[in-house]
Amino acid sequence: MAAQRLSTMVAVAPDLRPGAAEQLLTAGPTIYEQRKPGRAIRPWHPRANKKDRDAWSDEVRENMRTAFPIIPAFILEGPPTMKRITTVYPKASKEELDAAYTASMMEYQAYNTALWDAIDQSILFNGAYEHVDRLQRKEFASGDLRDGVGLYNYVRELTSVDPIEQQIEAMRALATHGMLSGDKNVTQVQLDRHVNGLLAKWLDVNREAPVVADFRNRLIASLPDEPLSSKVVLIRIYLVDACNAIQEETKTVQGLVRLVTKRGRELGLPAGSVLDDVVAPVIEKNKRDKKNDDKKPGDTASQYDPNAKTTKRPRAGDNNCDYCCLDLCCAKAWAGSAKDHKSQCLVYSMTDPAKPIPHHAPSGDKAPTKTELMALTVCQLAVKKDPKLNLKTSSINFCRKLSGIDDGNKTNSNKKIGQLG
């Protein structure tokens, strides 16, 4: 198998006669055009989903295996070298070695480009580093040739973790493992998950020279000591007694875990369900995380603080005007040394919300939001209804009611900003 792999890599032609490379050059495009893709590769973001690297790599290898013609997995080891060819053909002349090297390199380049075509569309680069990653991606292209192996290795390296950071994260996970509840409803599944989870985190930190006594103390501390009627507390007491008696099971970390889980079954803890006790909480957490993905810290705070900045009100609390309460309006600052800045006020100057707002970006992340423009619109309509209205002491909701705009009125709420009323 190894000999066949090397032979295929080193030379396409079955012999080393002059002209072999030229024959491959003329035959190559025909084979290339007849290619059929292998199994689909799911999209993967190497920076955002580092944990999916191995799954993506497995799918790439399956694609290579099922493609036609097959893309040999050994090309991932890199291009052919003259040293390797000389080793395979020790008696060949210099001309024959050059021909074999040329043929082998052309074969490698064809496979390498085919690999690029297979994986390129599956790699996602959107995000903060998109520009950097796309510039690097261009480095793997030369004319019509593509370095699929280079791109493959590059995206895999993006998922590498600094050993120091990895150790710090492992220590943090161990420190925050927490204590098992002393509730009477604790199940065997929850007990198993707790002690095995603690062991896994402890081993991540203590890989070199694990000390059983350290894990034993952590395990005991992770079990509650009250109320005494709790079966989990009875398990803790049993564990302490076993350690004091230096039972054989207490001499290894795995033995300590077996001792605890076995005692749970002996005491008749409710069996529990992996689906209910393990999977369901994870699913629920994922739902909460997904629900809050688009929220910023200010979004939650805004429920309690009217001046908290949110995605809808990024300038909340920035008002600098004696005539209105709009986040967008900083008439005092815009007026400079002028005594009266009313003419600079976005409300009283009747600035058109449908056009670029003075002193603000016309587009992009810094541009006024729809919520801010809606506030400007309702304030202008409210002033038209009641010229004596004090906008500094009036809320946006009051102005909305006064202007006749009602959330439940679809006719009004669906009109474009700047065309209300």
NORWONOR-V155180 format. One line per field, one symbol per residue. phi: phi as a letter, one per 20 degrees, with the letter a starting at -180 (. if undefined). psi: psi as a letter, one per 40 degrees, with the letter a starting at -180 (. if undefined). A space follows every 50 residues. Layout:
BEGIN
phi: ???
psi: ???
END
This chain:
BEGIN
phi: .ffffffffebeffcdfgofffffffeggffffefcfegfdfgbdfeecf fefffffffffffffefcffegfffffoffcfffffffdfefffffffff fffffffffffffffggfdgfeeddfpfdgfffffffffecbmeecefff fgffffffefdfgffffffffffffdfndffeffefdffffgffffffff ffffedefcfdgfffgfffffedfdbffffffffffffffffffelfgfe ecffffffffffffffemfgfmcgffedfgfffffffffffegeedgfff fffddfdffcfecfdgnegbbedbdfffecggfffmeffddffeffffel fffedgegmcffbnfefgeffffffffffffffffcgefeffdeefffff fffnedgeeffffefffndfm
psi: ddddddddddhdieifiieddddddddddddddeihiaiihiihhdddgd eedddddddddddddeihiihhdeeeeiiiidddddddgdeiiddddddd ddddddddddddddddddedeehheiadedddddddddeehhbeiigddd ddddddddeihhdddddddddddddediiiieieehiddddddddddddd dddddgdcghhddddddddddehieiieehddddddddddddddefidde eiddddddddddddddefihdahddddddddddddddddddedeiidddd deddheehhiddgefheehgheeiehddhfddddebehdhedeehddeef hheeihhieihdiadeiiiddddddddddddddddgdehhedehiddddd ddeehhdegdddeeiiheei.
END
